[in-house]
Amino acid sequence: MAEHILMDSAAIGRTLTRLSHEIVEKEKGTDKICLIGIKRRGEIVARRIQALIEKFYGKQVPCAGIDIGLYRDDLVSVFFVPDAQANELGFSVDGKNVVLCDDVLHTGRSVRAAIEAIFDLGRPAKISLLVLCDRGGKEMPISPDFVGKNVPTSAKEFIDVRLREIEGEDSLGITGKTEE
């Protein structure tokens, strides 16, 4: 179960810089953009993108994290409701071009849950998906609009994202038994 580092801190920084420029280019400016990150790591990715857009374009776009605990179909049951918080973004999503951010896209269930949570808060003009890593294995018809790195993985492999705000360092690695 050795870890193979695919992106170090510098590579993650370059990738987020590229993604911030891609967002502004695709959205033709910053006026209608808002960023929403799936808690926890997706929110960190969103806040870093927000800082980069402000740095390069001089505009602070609205940014918040969203809790998907109550929307996960594979976690919520009649007997178990996870600890979840009411979502209060601090801004309206109505008519906005929401860029939904997450660290890793795998099955698509977290993204589906986040979209449902966003629509409970308002009616955006559109929702785009940004992920630091797309590892494949989707169970739903969900594809990212902005991708940091595509890393096809087997069912026995996992993507390990470490962010300085949580683990004290930035890295993206792959762990698990590789196919031989």
C-alpha positions in Angstrom: 0.0 0.0 0.0 2.7 2.5 -0.9 1.7 5.9 -2.0 2.9 7.3 -5.3 2.8 11.1 -5.4 1.3 12.4 -8.6 1.2 16.1 -7.7 3.3 18.0 -5.2 2.6 21.4 -3.7 4.0 23.3 -6.7 2.0 21.2 -9.2 -1.2 21.7 -7.2 -0.5 25.5 -7.2 0.1 25.6 -11.0 -3.1 23.5 -11.5 -5.3 25.8 -9.4 -3.8 28.8 -11.2 -4.7 27.2 -14.6 -8.2 26.3 -13.4 -8.9 29.8 -12.2 -8.0 31.3 -15.6 -10.1 28.6 -17.4 -13.1 29.5 -15.3 -12.9 33.3 -16.0 -12.2 32.6 -19.7 -15.2 30.1 -20.1 -17.5 32.4 -18.1 -16.4 35.5 -20.1 -15.5 37.4 -16.9 -16.3 37.3 -13.3 -19.6 39.1 -13.0 -21.9 36.1 -12.7 -19.6 33.6 -11.1 -19.9 32.1 -7.6 -17.9 29.3 -6.2 -19.3 26.6 -4.0 -17.1 23.9 -2.5 -18.3 20.5 -1.2 -17.2 20.5 2.4 -14.3 20.0 3.4 -11.7 19.7 0.8 -13.9 21.0 -2.0 -14.4 24.2 0.0 -10.7 24.7 0.4 -10.2 24.2 -3.4 -13.0 26.8 -4.0 -11.4 29.3 -1.6 -8.0 29.0 -3.2 -9.6 29.5 -6.6 -11.4 32.5 -5.2 -8.1 34.0 -4.0 -6.5 33.3 -7.4 -9.3 35.0 -9.3 -9.0 38.0 -7.0 -5.2 38.1 -7.5 -5.3 37.9 -11.3 -8.5 39.8 -12.1 -9.0 42.1 -9.1 -12.5 40.8 -8.4 -13.7 38.9 -5.4 -16.3 36.3 -6.4 -18.7 35.0 -3.9 -17.5 31.7 -2.3 -18.9 29.3 0.3 -18.9 25.7 1.3 -21.9 23.4 1.2 -22.7 20.4 3.4 -24.1 17.5 1.6 -24.7 15.2 4.5 -28.5 15.2 4.3 -28.4 14.7 0.6 -26.2 11.6 0.2 -28.5 8.7 -0.8 -25.9 6.2 0.3 -25.4 7.7 3.8 -28.9 8.7 4.9 -31.3 6.0 6.0 -34.4 5.8 8.2 -32.2 4.7 11.1 -29.2 7.0 10.5 -29.0 10.7 9.7 -25.4 12.0 9.6 -24.4 15.2 11.4 -25.2 17.8 8.9 -25.6 21.6 9.0 -28.1 23.8 7.4 -26.6 25.4 4.3 -26.3 29.2 4.5 -24.0 30.5 1.8 -24.2 34.2 2.6 -25.1 35.0 -1.0 -27.9 34.1 -3.5 -27.3 31.5 -6.2 -30.3 32.8 -8.2 -29.2 33.6 -11.8 -25.5 32.9 -11.0 -23.1 30.6 -12.8 -22.1 28.3 -10.0 -18.8 26.6 -10.1 -19.1 23.6 -7.9 -15.7 22.5 -6.6 -14.5 19.2 -5.1 -11.1 17.5 -4.6 -11.8 14.1 -6.2 -14.6 13.0 -8.6 -15.2 9.2 -8.3 -18.8 7.8 -8.4 -20.5 11.2 -8.8 -22.8 10.7 -5.7 -21.3 13.7 -3.8 -21.8 15.9 -6.8 -25.4 14.8 -7.3 -26.0 15.5 -3.6 -24.4 19.0 -3.9 -26.5 19.9 -6.9 -29.6 18.9 -5.0 -28.5 21.0 -2.0 -27.8 24.0 -4.3 -31.2 23.8 -5.9 -32.7 23.9 -2.4 -31.1 27.3 -2.0 -32.2 28.9 -5.3 -32.1 28.7 -9.0 -28.7 29.2 -10.6 -28.4 30.0 -14.3 -26.0 27.0 -14.6 -23.8 24.8 -12.6 -20.3 23.8 -13.7 -18.1 21.2 -12.0 -14.4 21.7 -11.1 -12.4 18.9 -9.6 -8.8 18.7 -8.7 -8.7 15.0 -9.7 -11.0 12.9 -11.8 -10.3 9.2 -10.9 -13.0 7.6 -13.1 -15.4 5.0 -11.8 -18.5 7.1 -12.3 -21.9 5.6 -11.4 -23.8 8.6 -12.6 -23.8 10.7 -15.8 -21.6 13.4 -14.3 -18.6 14.9 -16.0 -16.4 17.8 -14.8 -16.1 21.0 -16.8 -12.8 21.9 -15.2 -10.3 19.1 -14.4 -6.9 19.5 -12.7 -5.7 15.9 -13.4 -7.3 12.8 -14.8 -6.0 9.7 -13.0 -7.8 6.5 -14.0 -7.8 4.1 -11.0 -8.7 0.6 -10.3 -11.3 -0.3 -7.6 -8.4 -1.2 -5.3 -6.7 2.2 -5.6 -7.5 5.4 -3.8 -6.6 9.0 -4.4 -5.1 10.7 -1.4 -5.5 14.5 -1.4 -3.6 16.4 1.3 -4.2 20.1 1.8 -2.1 22.3 4.0 -5.3 23.7 5.7 -6.0 20.2 7.0 -2.9 18.0 6.8 -0.3 20.8 6.8 1.0 20.0 3.3 -0.2 19.9 -0.3 0.0 16.7 -2.3 -2.1 14.3 -4.4 -1.1 10.7 -4.4 -2.4 7.3 -5.3 -2.5 4.5 -2.8 -3.5 0.9 -2.9 -2.7 -2.3 -4.7 -2.0 -1.6 -8.4 -3.0 -4.1 -11.1 -0.2 -6.2 -12.3 
